[in-house]
Amino acid sequence: MGNEKMIILGLILLIIGLLVGMGLLTTIGGILILVGAILWILGATGRAVGGRKHFF
């Protein structure tokens, strides 16, 4: 469940960054989306993330 929140937060920051014109928010949002998606995919395949089967 934590990965979905990371992706949603990244999407919100990305949109706000694009609307306001702040490159830093856009970059942070993109990174959060990317990391959240990678962790979500690894968790869905059953791989241990950080020594755990489920990443919280």
C-alpha positions, 0 to 999 in steps of 0.5 A, spaced: 500 500 500 505 504 501 508 504 493 501 507 491 501 513 496 508 514 493 506 514 486 500 518 487 504 523 491 509 523 485 504 525 480 501 531 485 508 534 485 509 533 478 503 536 476 504 542 481 511 543 478 508 543 471 503 548 473 507 553 477 513 552 473 518 549 478 523 544 476 525 542 482 518 539 484 517 536 477 524 533 478 522 530 485 515 528 482 518 524 477 523 521 481 517 519 486 513 516 481 519 512 478 521 509 485 514 507 487 513 504 480 519 500 481 518 498 488 511 496 486 513 491 480 518 488 485 513 487 490 508 484 485 513 479 482 514 476 490 521 479 490 524 481 497 525 488 497 530 491 503 530 484 506 522 483 506 517 480 502 512 486 502 515 493 502 511 498 507 
